[in-house]
């Protein structure tokens, strides 16, 4: 067990792990540590300041669901757009459930909407369920306000998938 995993297990709530497993079908029960999201968010902000963070973000795949949740939260805090995109692209192939996919919401994306749109189009065309879902989610998160254009509706409309978590 790594030092980071030891830190995560120190926050474990076994009942919450059982609850999470019921919401995240298809993820093996033994991959849940059971860390509540507010606690994981707080830990992510602390970890961002540590040297260990950089190493963790490049150690894929992770063993535990909670490590993947942490990874998504860490990506969401990255302030450099290019680095954030690179980390996102490296992580998305390892996302295997809706919760990890949906927790990722990089704040830096709001400042780079023109560049982001091209990535959204690429992600949305992916055959990987959660990469596609992430692309559609990013579109909804950043283009349903003053930046909305009717032509953006073509992006999700062009997605052909029978996958529940894409539909």
HELIX and SHEET records of a PDB file:
HELIX    1   1 UNK A    3  UNK A    9  1                                   7    
HELIX    2   2 UNK A   14  UNK A   23  1                                  10    
HELIX    3   3 UNK A   29  UNK A   31  5                                   3    
HELIX    4   4 UNK A   37  UNK A   47  1                                  11    
HELIX    5   5 UNK A   51  UNK A   57  1                                   7    
HELIX    6   6 UNK A   65  UNK A   77  1                                  13    
HELIX    7   7 UNK A   81  UNK A   92  1                                  12    
HELIX    8   8 UNK A   98  UNK A  103  1                                   6    
HELIX    9   9 UNK A  107  UNK A  111  5                                   5    
HELIX   10  10 UNK A  113  UNK A  124  1                                  12    
HELIX   11  11 UNK A  129  UNK A  142  1                                  14    
HELIX   12  12 UNK A  150  UNK A  152  5                                   3    
HELIX   13  13 UNK A  153  UNK A  157  1                                   5    
END                                                                             
